[in-house]
C-alpha cells in the first residue's frame, strides 16, 4: 500500500480501513503516543490541545501503516521533539480511503508547523499534494521501496535518527511542483494531481504495474529490474502528438515518455542529467530504442553517459559527438506539455500506477513546495 491512491484512483485492496476520530468533520485517526492514559474528555493519548500548539511549534506525521514502523518512529520523534522544545507531535494514518491528502487538511487545521510523510513514494506524493498552496514545509521519513524524492534531496534512507532530526531542524529549501491533468481512458474523466519526481507513459508505467509486490518486499527497488525485463518483450511504441510551451503540435512515437522534476533514480541511475529541483522547468525524456540493440543503447545513455561521462569536459565532448546521430534517448525542457496518445496507455506518477489514460497536460509550479533538508556539509 505504499502506492495508495485516492478512491477515485481505485486504491489497491487489502489496506484495512481504520476508524476515524471525529474531532471535527474530515479529521483522521490520531495515533496515541506514550505520554499517559486517555483523557476524560475522550481525546486520544498524545493529542495536542490548541493552547499548547499555539505556545510551541508542532510537527505532524502522516504515516502509512503498511510501510512505516510507527512505534519505532514515535520513540525517535519524542526524543527529538522534546530536545527541540516542540509541542507533542500529531500522529495521523493513511487509510484505504485517503492516501494522505485529507490527513494533511487535518494537520493544517490543528496548526502543524511541518508535516512529515512516513511511507513510500505514493504517501509522499499524496502529502505534498495536500500541502500545495499552504506554505507549510514537507519532511520525509523514507519507508518505501524507491524513496525517490528522499534520494534527490539526500535525506538519509537508513538512519531513522538523522531523518527525524531533519523534521525539527532549521534547514529547508523550496522546490518546484510538477502538476498534471490526466484524462482517463475508461470514462473520459479529468483529474489533477501533483508529482515530485517523474510522471511517465510507456515502459516505466507498465513496469510499475506488473512488478511483483512480494518481490518488492524481499529485494526492494531491484524488483523493478524484473518488471522491466518482463515489460520489454510485449512493449510497442506509443504513437502520440505533443506540444511544448504552446508550440506547434508534433507527431512521434516512443517506447516511453517521461516528464521529470528531478532525475536521480534508485541504483544511482541519472534519468535526467540536467534536471534541477528548482529550475522552474520540466525535463522531458523520450526513450526511442532502434534496432536489435536499441535497449542496450538506452541503458548506455542512462547508466554510462549520464552517470559517468557527463562528469567531465572530455565526457561531454564524447556525448556531443554521438548526438550528431539520431539518439535513442531524446531530451527536451519546457514549462508546459500537452500530450495525447493514439490508444489508451498506462500512466504513472512517482511510482504509483494511475491506470490507462488518453492524454495529459503537465506544467510546473516554480517554488511550489517547501521541503526540509539535511544541514549542508561544513
Helices and strands as residue ranges (DSSP letters): G 7-9, H 50-55, E 58-63, H 70-84, E 87-93, H 101-109, E 114-119, H 121-131, E 137-142, H 148-153, H 160-167, E 172-184, E 190-195, E 198-202, H 203-210, H 213-219, G 220-222, H 223-232, E 238-244, E 250-254, E 256-260, G 266-268, E 282-287, H 294-299, I 300-305, G 309-311, H 313-322, E 329-334, E 336-349, E 352-372
